């Protein structure tokens, strides 16, 4: 544990993570300064805490001994570099957390699927009778886990959190996949984003890696590793026209027995199973848990069916890679009504071209970057809001159609979160159709 007494500490960002950082330091007997670029906060903090709202207080930052930055906060890159050059330490809430705990940590990151894998692994460990703390980017601040006793932690990490995490020594580390995301944050684009993701493997005891990134892994960690994907120790293979979970070339489980569908979900299953095997959890426990898992809310979730029309909420698809995975999982019998839009984060949408101009797919775009996406489409329907689009779609759908909200964009241009966006889609689908 680190002694923070008498240190000049500044917390930037007062969402749920920032608030958890404030509580952490108060329990340590330290009063931090806090900064948030919003003028008003949804949650109050004690009045005796110095608080600067509406802008970045550079004077506080340059006089700080320790800065704790919340994930997702867009601080100017040049300012970060200047602070670092002055040897001012900048850390994530994850760094604070790992310096407080002495139990094993399973660390999970990736452009897509990390929340699903984190949830699955947590369920398997719980089914094995252990107390497991699940938190991080999944929505539960890790510092809040310090209030209870756990045997093991399963932590989901974003690239933002990994940027300012230095002491991670995970017992198991995994990257689910890497595709373009948050390109508005990283000057060197995918190269920089990928290198930050690979930090999760530093000092990890066991590394689980997608087979296509195998050579990259060796640059970061030569410890024991397991591969998964189309090839590897854990893979998906076809037998008698059925997909199977295959472990070390042995057929283990038919994918027909799983409640989640799609190759991206099968890869998530492979990862969770590999982690469970490393932990020596009974295969019966693992398989029973995997077969009962129905997926996460807002992640390729059928939320409404009427007149043979399926409405699928995939609001959690906030990048192109995730939307591509969703589209590859759909069998189109008649027409697919695809809803895209929001804040693209400077993403490249060209990987979606085969679907954007497919004869059986109707594309609908809304939000901040609707024109950017629309420029790639031969035919497209535009609206400012999701609400407007849903009214148009309702008048267009016919029997055996599918309506898919898989925006390939962040929701922050019009919503508080992808959850709020998904809830609106669900409510409108059930109300209008």
Long-range contacts (C-beta under 8 A, 24 or more apart in sequence): 1-99, 1-100, 2-99, 4-28, 4-30, 4-66, 5-29, 5-30, 7-65, 7-66, 8-33, 8-63, 8-64, 8-65, 8-66, 9-33, 9-64, 9-65, 9-66, 9-67, 9-68, 10-34, 10-35, 10-60, 10-61, 10-64, 10-66, 10-67, 10-68, 11-35, 11-67, 11-68, 11-70, 12-36, 12-56, 12-61, 12-67, 12-68, 12-69, 12-70, 12-73, 12-75, 13-69, 13-70, 13-72, 13-73, 14-38, 14-41, 14-43, 14-45, 14-70, 15-70, 15-72, 16-139, 16-141, 17-70, 17-71, 17-93, 17-141, 18-68, 18-70, 19-43, 19-45, 19-141, 20-93, 20-141, 20-142, 20-143, 20-144, 21-68, 21-70, 21-93, 21-96, 21-141, 21-143, 22-49, 23-143, 23-144, 24-93, 24-96, 24-143, 24-146, 32-68, 33-57, 33-60, 33-64, 35-60, 35-61, 37-73, 61-88, 62-86, 62-88, 64-88, 65-89, 66-91, 67-91, 68-92, 68-93, 68-96, 69-164, 71-137, 71-158, 71-160, 71-161, 72-158, 72-160, 73-160, 74-184, 74-185, 77-187, 90-164, 91-164, 91-165, 91-166, 92-160, 92-161, 92-162, 92-163, 92-164, 92-165, 93-141, 93-142, 93-143, 93-161, 94-136, 94-142, 94-155, 94-157, 94-161, 94-162, 94-164, 94-165, 94-168, 95-164, 95-165, 95-166, 95-167, 96-143, 97-142, 97-143, 97-145, 97-146, 97-155, 98-165, 98-167, 98-168, 98-169, 99-167, 100-146, 101-146, 101-153, 103-150, 103-151, 103-152, 103-153, 104-152, 104-153, 104-171, 105-152, 105-153, 105-155, 105-168, 105-169, 105-170, 105-171, 106-152, 106-153, 106-154, 106-155, 106-170, 106-171, 106-172, 106-173, 106-174, 106-275, 107-155, 107-157, 107-168, 107-170, 107-172, 107-173, 107-174, 107-200, 107-204, 108-154, 108-155, 108-156, 108-157, 108-173, 108-174, 108-176, 108-271, 109-156, 109-157, 109-158, 109-159, 109-162, 109-174, 109-175, 109-176, 109-197, 109-200, 110-174, 110-175, 110-176, 110-177, 110-178, 110-197, 111-176, 111-177, 111-178, 111-179, 111-180, 111-181, 111-319, 111-321, 111-322, 112-176, 112-177, 112-179, 112-264, 112-317, 112-319, 112-321, 112-322, 112-325, 113-176, 113-177, 113-264, 113-267, 113-268, 113-271, 114-138, 114-156, 114-157, 114-176, 115-156, 115-296, 115-299, 115-316, 116-265, 116-268, 116-295, 116-296, 116-299, 117-174, 117-176, 117-268, 117-271, 117-272, 117-275, 118-154, 118-155, 118-156, 119-293, 119-296, 120-268, 120-269, 120-272, 120-289, 120-290, 120-293, 121-154, 121-272, 121-275, 121-276, 122-154, 123-289, 123-293, 124-272, 124-275, 124-276, 124-281, 124-285, 124-286, 124-289, 124-290, 125-152, 125-154, 125-276, 125-279, 125-281, 127-285, 127-288, 127-289, 128-279, 128-281, 128-282, 128-285, 136-161, 137-161, 157-200, 159-185, 159-193, 159-196, 159-197, 160-185, 162-196, 162-197, 162-199, 162-200, 163-196, 165-199, 168-199, 168-200, 168-202, 168-203, 168-204, 169-203, 169-204, 169-205, 170-200, 170-203, 170-204, 170-205, 171-204, 171-205, 171-206, 172-204, 172-205, 172-206, 172-207, 172-208, 172-275, 172-278, 172-279, 173-200, 173-201, 173-204, 173-206, 173-207, 173-208, 173-221, 174-200, 174-207, 174-208, 174-209, 174-271, 174-274, 174-275, 175-200, 175-201, 175-209, 175-210, 175-213, 176-210, 176-267, 176-268, 176-271, 177-210, 177-267, 177-321, 178-210, 178-213, 179-319, 179-320, 179-321, 179-322, 179-324, 180-319, 180-320, 180-321, 180-347, 180-348, 181-318, 181-319, 181-320, 181-321, 181-345, 181-347, 182-345, 183-345, 183-346, 183-347, 183-348, 184-345, 184-346, 185-345, 206-278, 208-271, 208-274, 208-275, 210-267, 211-235, 226-274, 226-278, 228-267, 228-270, 228-271, 228-274, 229-267, 229-270, 233-274, 234-270, 234-271, 234-273, 234-274, 235-270, 236-263, 236-266, 236-267, 236-270, 245-269, 245-270, 245-273, 247-273, 247-277, 252-283, 252-287, 253-287, 253-290, 253-291, 257-291, 258-290, 258-291, 258-293, 259-291, 259-292, 259-293, 259-294, 259-295, 260-293, 260-294, 260-295, 261-329, 262-300, 262-325, 262-326, 262-328, 262-329, 263-325, 263-328, 263-329, 264-322, 264-325, 264-326, 264-328, 264-329, 265-295, 265-300, 265-329, 297-419, 297-422, 298-418, 298-419, 298-422, 300-326, 300-329, 300-406, 303-425, 303-426, 303-429, 303-430, 304-426, 304-429, 304-430, 304-433, 306-433, 307-399, 307-433, 308-399, 308-400, 309-397, 309-398, 309-399, 309-400, 309-401, 309-402, 309-403, 309-433, 310-401, 310-402, 310-403, 311-402, 311-403, 311-425, 311-426, 311-429, 311-433, 312-402, 312-403, 312-404, 312-405, 312-406, 313-405, 313-422, 313-425, 313-426, 313-429, 314-404, 314-405, 314-406, 315-405, 315-406, 315-407, 315-411, 315-418, 315-419, 315-421, 315-422, 315-425, 316-418, 316-422, 317-406, 317-407, 317-408, 318-342, 318-407, 318-408, 318-409, 318-410, 318-411, 318-418, 319-345, 319-347, 319-408, 319-409, 320-347, 320-348, 320-349, 320-351, 320-352, 320-408, 321-351, 322-406, 322-408, 323-352, 323-406, 323-407, 323-408, 324-351, 324-352, 324-355, 326-404, 326-406, 327-352, 327-355, 327-404, 327-406, 330-402, 330-404, 332-358, 332-360, 332-361, 332-402, 333-400, 333-402, 334-360, 334-398, 334-399, 334-400, 334-401, 334-402, 335-360, 335-361, 335-362, 335-397, 335-398, 335-401, 335-402, 336-360, 336-361, 336-362, 336-401, 336-402, 336-403, 336-404, 337-361, 337-362, 337-364, 337-393, 337-396, 337-397, 337-401, 337-402, 337-403, 337-404, 338-362, 338-363, 338-364, 338-404, 338-406, 339-364, 339-365, 339-366, 339-386, 339-389, 339-393, 339-403, 339-404, 339-405, 339-406, 339-407, 339-425, 340-364, 340-365, 340-370, 340-373, 340-406, 340-407, 340-408, 340-409, 341-365, 341-366, 341-367, 341-368, 341-369, 341-370, 341-373, 341-386, 341-407, 341-409, 342-366, 342-367, 342-368, 342-369, 342-407, 342-408, 342-409, 342-410, 342-411, 342-412, 342-413, 342-414, 342-421, 343-367, 343-368, 343-369, 343-409, 343-410, 343-411, 343-412, 343-413, 344-368, 344-369, 344-372, 344-373, 344-408, 344-409, 344-410, 345-409, 345-410, 347-408, 347-409, 349-373, 349-376, 349-408, 350-376, 352-376, 352-408, 362-396, 364-389, 364-392, 364-393, 367-407, 367-409, 367-413, 367-414, 368-409, 368-413, 368-414, 369-409, 369-413, 373-408, 385-414, 386-414, 386-421, 386-424, 386-425, 386-428, 387-424, 387-428, 390-425, 390-428, 390-429, 390-432, 391-432, 394-432, 394-433, 397-433, 403-429
